[in-house]
Amino acid sequence: MNYQPVIGLEVHCQLKTKSKLFCACSTEFGLPANSNICPVCTGQPGVLPVLNKKAVEYAIRTAIALNCKTAQQSIFARKNYFYPDLPKNYQISQYEMPLAEDGYLEILNAENAEISRIPRKKRIGIQRVHLEEDAGKLLHAVGSQELDYSLVDFNRTGIPLLEIVSAPEINSPEEAYFYLQTLKMNLQYLDVSDCDMEKGSLRCDGNVSVVAEPSNLELERKVAGSGKKLGVKTEIKNMNSFKALKEALSYEINRQIEVLESGGKIVQETRLWDADRGITQSMRSKEYAHDYRYFPEPDLVPLILSIDHDLREENFVAEIKKNLPELPAQRKERFIKEYQLSEYDAGVVTAEKKLADYYEDTVKKLQVTGFKLQIVAKTIANWITTELLGKLNAEKKAIIDSPIKPEDLAGLIKLIQEGTISGKIAKTVFEEMYNTGKKAEKIVQEKGLVQLTDEKEIAKIIEGVLRENETIVREYKAGKERALGALVGAVMKKTQGRANPQLVNKILEEKLRSC
C-alpha cells in the first residue's frame, strides 16, 4: 500500500509581556526557582485573576498576521487536570469560543520542489489561535546529579501562552519543518515572542497519522488535506528543535506504517520523543476534550474586543491591524524590488528580523555617503551572507552579537567603492575588524594597506616581474593565455595585494604586446 502522512501541529508560544497573564508577577527568565510567584499564579484560595491587556494585543496581532477571523467575543475556560506543575489543578485556557479561528499560513519551499516533492508554495490552514496560561516546570536533576524525585519551579506558571493549532494539512516532516520555520519568522517579526526553543518560549506537539491511499499523489494530498479521511493519530511531545521535529515525525510515520503492514492497529496515544535513542515512546493514552471537563472560567468575564462609548466605536482590533509591522514575506518581496536582490539573497537577509534590520541599516549608511543604491545593495548582501554570517555561524552567534556594526561594514565597503583598497585586501581588513572591533579606515592606515593606483609605479613593478619570469612570458606569447594569470599573481604578490587589479591587467597586457 501507499501511505500518505497527515500531520497537524500544535505550537505553544510564550508571549514576551513583562508580567504574567493574570497577575503582576515578572516573566523574566533564569531567576531563582519560585521567586516570580504570587498567590494568584500559585492558585491560593480566594484570589482573582486579572487579564493582561498586552497579552491580548499580542495574540490579536498574531491572529491577524495568520489571516484568522478574530472573534468579537471569546470566553476563557477551565481545563481541569492534575499535574504536579499545575498548582490550581486546572489551567485557564479557551475552548468553545477561542480568540481567533479559520486562518492560514503560506509556506515557501526554498529547496528544489521536484527533488523534495514538496510544493513550491502551499497554504496550511490554521484552525484556531487562543490564549492560555503556561504551567510550571518539573526538574529531574540538579546540575549533573540525577534525582530520584522531582522538584517543581512555578516561575513559568501563568506566563501568557499562545496556542496555534494547524489544520491536518501537512503531508511530510519537511513540510512541517517549513511550516514551523515560517511561523517562527512571523512571530519574531511581529515582536510578540523571542521564540527561543532552548528556553521553552516555543514548543511544538505533533499529531500524526498515516492514510492508505492510491498512488496518485494529487489525490492523496486532496484526501489528506480535506479532513474527510484521517487515520488514527498519535501525539508526539518533547520536540524542542526543528531537527527534533523532523526526526520525530519521520520515525513515527515509519513506525505506524510498520504496525499497519504487520496487521496491527494504531492506538490513539501521547508519545514522547527520545532524541538520544531516536525513537518515540508511549507516555499515556490520549485524552479527549471531555476528559478535561471544560467549563467557562467563573472568575473572568467574556473578552469583548469592540465596544461603544457614547456612540463612538473604539475598535481594538482595527487599531492593532493598522499598526501591524512588515512581515517577512512582504519584506522579502520589497528587498527584491527595491534593492534588486535575487530571491535567494533576499530570503537569507530577511530570514531574521534583526538580520534584515542590519542589512537595511548598512544600506542607509552607505547611501548617506552618496553611493547609488543599485551599486551597493548587492555588494552589502554578499558581504553579509558570505563573510559575516560565515564567521557568526561558525561561532554559533547571532547577528546581534556581531562585533562589526552596520556603520563599520558600510565604512569597509565605502573604501572598496572609492578604490582605496582592493576586494582582496578588504577581506584581510574584515578579519581584523571582526577580531579587534576596529574600524576599517583605522586598520588600513595602521597597516599601510591603501591600494596602489599609481600607473608609473605599477608599470615599474611589472617590468621587474617580466624580467624574472621570462619562461612564463614565452608561454604566453606561444598562446597559453592562462600564463597571464600567473604573471598577474606575481605582481600582486610583489605589491602584497595592494595593486589595483584592473590597472595591473591593463598595463601587463600592454607590456606583453610591446615586448
C-alpha positions in Angstrom: 0.0 0.0 0.0 1.0 3.6 -0.5 0.7 5.6 2.7 0.1 9.4 3.0 1.2 11.1 6.2 -1.3 13.5 7.7 0.2 15.9 10.2 -1.2 18.7 12.4 1.0 20.8 14.6 0.1 22.5 17.9 2.5 25.3 18.6 2.7 26.9 22.0 4.4 30.3 22.1 5.3 32.3 25.2 4.4 35.9 24.7 7.0 38.5 25.7 5.0 40.5 28.1 6.7 41.9 31.2 4.1 40.4 33.5 2.1 37.1 33.6 -1.3 36.6 32.0 -3.5 37.0 35.2 -1.1 38.6 37.7 1.6 41.2 38.0 4.5 38.7 38.5 7.5 39.1 36.3 8.1 36.8 33.3 11.9 37.3 33.4 13.7 34.0 32.5 16.5 32.5 34.6 15.7 33.9 38.1 16.0 31.6 41.2 13.3 28.9 41.4 10.0 30.0 42.8 11.0 33.7 43.0 8.5 35.0 40.4 5.3 33.8 42.1 2.4 35.2 44.0 -1.0 33.9 45.5 -2.7 34.3 42.1 -0.3 32.3 39.9 0.1 29.6 42.6 -3.7 29.2 43.0 -4.2 30.2 46.6 -7.8 30.3 47.9 -9.7 33.5 47.4 -7.6 35.1 44.7 -9.0 36.6 41.4 -7.2 36.7 38.0 -7.0 40.0 36.1 -6.4 39.7 32.3 -3.2 41.2 30.9 -4.2 43.6 28.1 -0.8 43.5 26.4 -1.1 39.7 26.0 -4.5 40.1 24.3 -2.9 42.7 21.9 -0.1 40.3 21.0 -2.5 37.5 20.5 -4.7 39.5 18.1 -1.6 40.8 16.3 -0.6 37.2 15.6 -4.1 36.1 14.6 -4.4 39.0 12.1 -0.9 38.1 10.6 -2.2 34.4 10.3 -5.2 35.6 8.3 -7.6 34.4 11.1 -11.1 35.6 11.8 -11.0 37.4 15.2 -13.9 36.8 17.5 -15.6 39.9 18.8 -16.3 37.9 21.9 -14.3 35.0 23.3 -14.5 33.1 26.6 -11.9 31.7 29.0 -12.5 28.2 30.3 -11.1 26.0 33.0 -9.3 22.9 31.7 -9.2 20.5 34.6 -6.4 18.0 35.1 -3.9 17.1 37.8 -0.2 17.5 37.3 2.5 18.4 39.8 3.4 21.6 38.0 -0.2 22.9 37.8 -0.8 24.4 41.3 -4.6 25.1 40.8 -5.3 21.6 39.3 -6.8 23.4 36.3 -5.4 25.6 33.6 -7.2 28.8 32.4 -7.4 28.4 28.6 -10.0 28.8 25.9 -12.1 26.1 24.4 -15.5 26.6 22.7 -15.1 30.3 21.9 -11.4 30.9 21.2 -9.9 34.3 20.3 -9.5 33.6 16.6 -10.2 30.8 14.0 -10.1 29.8 10.4 -6.8 31.3 9.1 -3.8 30.1 7.1 -0.1 30.3 6.8 1.6 30.2 3.4 4.9 28.2 3.4 7.6 28.6 0.8 9.8 25.7 -0.1 13.3 27.2 -0.5 14.7 23.9 -1.8 14.1 22.1 -5.2 10.4 21.2 -5.2 10.9 18.4 -7.7 13.6 16.7 -5.6 11.9 17.2 -2.2 8.3 16.5 -3.6 7.1 19.5 -1.5 5.1 22.1 -3.4 6.9 25.4 -4.1 4.2 27.2 -2.2 1.4 25.8 0.0 -1.2 27.2 2.3 -1.6 25.4 5.6 -4.8 26.1 7.4 -4.9 27.5 10.9 -7.8 26.0 12.9 -7.6 28.2 15.9 -5.5 30.7 17.9 -6.2 31.0 21.6 -4.7 32.3 24.9 -3.9 30.3 27.9 -1.6 30.3 30.9 1.6 28.2 31.0 2.2 25.6 33.6 5.3 25.3 35.8 8.4 23.2 35.2 9.5 19.9 36.8 13.2 19.5 37.4 14.5 15.9 37.5 18.2 16.8 38.0 20.3 19.4 39.7 23.4 20.1 37.7 24.8 16.7 36.7 23.1 14.9 39.6 20.1 12.8 38.6 17.4 12.9 41.3 15.0 10.0 42.2 12.4 12.7 42.9 11.2 15.8 41.1 11.5 19.5 42.1 8.8 22.0 41.0 9.6 25.5 39.8 6.5 27.7 39.5 8.2 30.7 37.9 6.8 29.8 34.5 3.3 29.2 35.8 0.9 31.9 34.5 3.2 33.2 31.7 1.0 34.1 28.7 0.9 31.3 26.2 -0.5 31.5 22.7 -1.6 28.1 21.2 -1.6 28.0 17.4 -3.3 24.9 16.0 -2.8 24.0 12.4 -5.3 22.0 10.3 -4.2 18.4 9.4 -2.9 19.5 6.1 0.8 18.9 6.4 1.9 15.9 4.5 5.6 15.3 5.3 8.2 16.1 8.0 9.8 18.5 5.6 6.6 20.5 5.2 6.2 20.5 9.0 9.7 21.9 9.2 9.0 24.7 6.7 5.7 25.5 8.5 7.3 25.8 11.9 10.2 27.8 10.4 7.8 30.2 8.7 5.6 30.6 11.8 8.7 31.3 13.9 9.8 34.0 11.5 6.4 35.7 11.6 6.2 35.6 15.4 9.6 37.3 15.6 8.8 39.9 13.1 5.6 40.6 15.0 7.8 41.1 18.1 5.4 39.1 20.2 7.8 36.4 21.3 11.6 35.7 21.2 10.7 32.1 20.1 13.8 30.7 22.0 13.2 26.9 21.9 16.1 26.4 24.4 14.3 28.5 27.0 10.9 26.9 26.2 9.5 30.0 24.6 8.4 28.0 21.6 7.2 24.4 21.9 5.6 22.1 19.5 3.4 19.0 19.7 2.7 17.0 16.5 -0.4 14.9 15.7 0.4 12.4 13.0 -1.4 9.6 11.3 -1.0 7.7 8.0 -3.7 7.1 5.4 -3.5 4.2 3.0 -4.4 5.7 -0.4 -3.9 5.1 -4.2 -0.6 6.0 -5.6 -1.9 9.2 -7.3 -0.1 11.9 -5.3 -2.5 14.7 -6.1 -5.4 12.5 -5.0 -3.6 11.7 -1.8 -3.0 15.3 -1.0 -6.6 16.2 -1.7 -7.9 13.4 0.5 -5.4 14.0 3.3 -5.9 17.8 3.3 -9.7 17.7 3.1 -10.2 16.2 6.6 -12.6 13.7 5.2 -10.4 10.7 5.8 -7.9 10.6 8.6 -6.1 7.7 10.3 -5.8 7.1 14.0 -3.4 9.7 15.2 -0.7 9.8 17.9 0.5 13.0 19.5 4.3 13.5 19.9 5.6 15.7 22.6 9.0 16.9 23.7 10.1 18.3 20.3 12.4 21.2 21.3 14.1 21.9 18.0 13.4 21.9 14.3 15.7 18.9 13.9 13.8 17.0 16.6 10.6 17.8 14.8 11.7 16.3 11.5 13.3 13.3 13.1 10.4 12.5 15.5 7.7 12.8 12.7 9.8 10.7 10.3 10.2 7.9 13.0 6.6 8.0 13.9 5.4 7.8 10.3 7.6 4.8 9.7 6.5 3.2 12.9 2.8 3.5 12.1 3.3 2.1 8.6 5.2 -0.9 10.0 2.4 -1.5 12.5 -0.3 -1.4 9.8 1.8 -3.5 7.4 2.1 -6.2 10.0 -1.6 -6.3 10.6 -1.7 -4.3 13.8 -3.8 -1.3 14.8 -2.6 2.2 15.8 -3.6 3.3 19.3 -4.5 6.9 19.9 -2.0 7.9 22.5 0.6 10.5 23.5 4.2 9.6 22.8 7.5 11.2 23.9 10.4 11.8 21.6 13.7 10.3 22.9 16.3 12.2 21.0 19.2 10.2 22.3 17.7 6.9 21.1 16.0 8.4 18.1 12.6 6.8 18.9 9.1 7.7 20.2 7.9 6.0 23.4 4.4 5.6 24.7 3.6 8.1 27.5 -0.1 7.7 28.1 -3.4 7.1 26.3 -4.5 10.3 24.5 -7.1 12.4 26.4 -10.3 13.6 24.7 -11.8 17.0 25.3 -14.4 15.7 27.7 -11.7 14.3 29.9 -10.7 17.8 30.8 -14.3 18.8 31.9 -14.1 22.2 30.3 -16.5 24.9 31.7 -16.4 28.7 31.5 -14.0 30.3 33.9 -16.3 31.9 36.6 -13.7 34.5 37.7 -13.4 36.1 34.2 -16.0 37.9 32.2 -16.2 37.3 28.4 -13.5 39.1 26.4 -15.1 41.7 24.2 -12.9 43.3 21.6 -15.2 46.1 20.3 -17.2 48.4 22.5 -19.3 51.6 22.1 -18.8 54.6 24.4 -21.3 57.4 23.8 -22.0 56.1 20.2 -18.2 56.3 19.5 -16.8 53.0 18.4 -13.3 52.1 19.6 -12.2 49.1 17.6 -9.3 47.4 19.4 -8.7 45.0 16.5 -8.7 47.7 13.8 -6.1 49.7 15.7 -3.8 46.7 16.0 -4.3 45.9 12.3 -3.4 49.4 11.3 -0.1 49.2 13.2 0.9 45.7 12.1 4.6 45.6 11.2 6.0 44.5 7.9 6.1 40.7 7.8 8.9 38.5 6.4 7.2 37.7 3.1 6.4 41.4 2.5 9.9 42.4 3.4 11.5 39.8 1.1 9.3 41.0 -1.8 10.3 44.6 -1.1 14.0 43.8 -1.0 13.8 42.0 -4.4 12.0 45.0 -5.9 13.7 47.9 -4.1 17.3 46.6 -3.8 17.3 44.3 -6.9 18.4 41.3 -4.8 18.0 37.8 -6.0 15.3 35.7 -4.4 17.9 33.7 -2.6 19.8 36.7 -1.2 16.6 38.4 -0.2 15.5 35.2 1.5 18.7 34.9 3.5 18.8 38.5 4.7 15.1 38.5 5.7 15.1 35.1 7.5 15.5 37.0 10.7 14.2 40.4 11.5 17.4 41.6 13.2 19.4 40.5 10.2 17.1 42.3 7.8 17.4 45.4 10.0 21.2 45.1 9.9 21.2 44.9 6.1 18.9 48.0 5.8 20.9 50.0 8.3 24.1 49.3 6.3 22.4 50.3 3.1 21.3 53.6 4.6 24.7 54.4 6.0 26.2 53.9 2.5 23.5 56.0 0.8 24.3 58.9 3.1 27.9 58.9 1.7 26.4 59.4 -1.8 26.7 55.9 -3.3 23.9 54.8 -5.6 21.6 52.1 -4.2 21.9 49.8 -7.2 25.7 49.8 -6.8 25.9 48.9 -3.1 22.8 46.9 -2.3 24.1 43.6 -3.9 27.6 44.2 -2.5 26.3 44.6 1.0 24.2 41.4 0.7 27.3 39.5 -0.5 29.4 40.7 2.5 26.7 39.8 5.0 25.7 36.4 3.6 29.2 35.2 2.8 31.7 36.8 5.1 29.8 38.0 8.2 27.3 35.1 8.5 30.1 32.7 7.8 32.0 33.9 10.8 29.0 34.2 13.1 27.6 30.8 12.2 31.0 29.2 12.8 30.9 30.6 16.3 27.2 29.9 16.8 26.5 33.6 17.3 23.5 35.7 16.2 23.7 39.0 14.2 23.1 41.0 17.4 26.4 39.6 18.7 28.4 40.8 15.6 31.5 42.8 16.6 31.1 44.6 13.2 28.2 47.1 13.3 26.3 48.3 10.2 28.2 51.6 10.1 31.5 49.6 10.3 30.6 47.4 7.4 29.4 50.4 5.5 32.8 52.0 6.1 34.6 49.0 4.7 32.5 48.9 1.6 33.0 52.6 1.1 36.8 52.1 1.0 36.3 49.4 -1.7 34.0 51.5 -3.8 36.3 54.5 -3.6 39.2 52.3 -4.7 41.2 52.9 -1.5 41.5 49.2 -1.0 41.0 46.2 -3.3 38.5 43.4 -2.7 41.3 41.1 -1.7 42.7 43.5 0.9 39.2 44.1 2.1 38.9 40.5 3.3 42.1 41.0 5.3 40.7 44.2 6.8 37.4 42.4 7.6 39.2 39.7 9.6 41.0 42.4 11.6 37.7 44.3 12.1 35.9 41.1 13.3 38.7 40.2 15.7 39.5 43.6 17.2 36.4 45.7 16.7 38.5 48.4 15.0 37.1 50.5 12.1 38.2 49.7 8.5 39.8 53.1 7.9 42.0 52.9 11.1 43.2 49.4 10.1 44.1 50.5 6.6 46.1 53.4 7.9 47.9 51.4 10.6 48.9 48.6 8.3 49.5 50.7 5.2 47.0 48.8 3.1 46.0 51.7 0.8 45.5 50.4 -2.8 48.4 51.2 -5.2 46.9 53.1 -8.2 50.0 55.0 -9.4 50.4 53.7 -13.0 54.1 54.5 -13.3 54.9 52.6 -10.1 52.7 49.6 -11.2 54.5 49.7 -14.6 57.9 49.6 -12.9 56.9 46.6 -10.8 55.5 44.8 -13.9 58.8 45.3 -15.8 60.6 43.6 -12.9 58.2 40.7 -12.9 58.5 40.2 -16.7 62.3 40.0 -16.3 62.1 37.5 -13.5 59.6 35.3 -15.3 60.9 35.0 -18.9 59.7 31.4 -19.3 56.1 32.4 -18.4 56.3 35.3 -20.8 57.4 32.9 -23.7 54.5 30.6 -22.8 52.0 33.5 -23.0 53.4 34.5 -26.4 53.1 30.9 -27.5 49.4 31.1 -27.0 49.0 29.9 -23.4 46.6 32.7 -22.2 46.5 31.1 -18.7 50.1 32.3 -18.3 48.7 35.8 -17.9 47.1 34.8 -14.6 50.5 33.6 -13.3 52.0 37.0 -14.1 49.2 38.9 -12.5 49.6 36.8 -9.4 53.3 37.6 -9.3 52.6 41.3 -9.5 50.0 41.1 -6.7 52.4 39.1 -4.6 55.2 41.8 -5.0 52.7 44.5 -4.0 51.3 42.4 -1.1 47.9 42.6 -2.8 47.8 46.4 -2.9 48.0 47.0 -6.6 44.7 47.8 -8.4 43.9 44.6 -10.3 42.3 46.4 -13.2 45.4 48.5 -13.7 47.7 45.5 -13.4 45.8 43.6 -16.1 45.7 46.7 -18.4 49.4 47.6 -18.1 50.6 44.0 -18.1 48.8 43.3 -21.5 50.3 46.5 -22.9 53.8 45.5 -21.9 53.4 41.9 -23.2 52.2 43.2 -26.6 55.3 45.5 -26.9 58.0 43.1 -25.7 
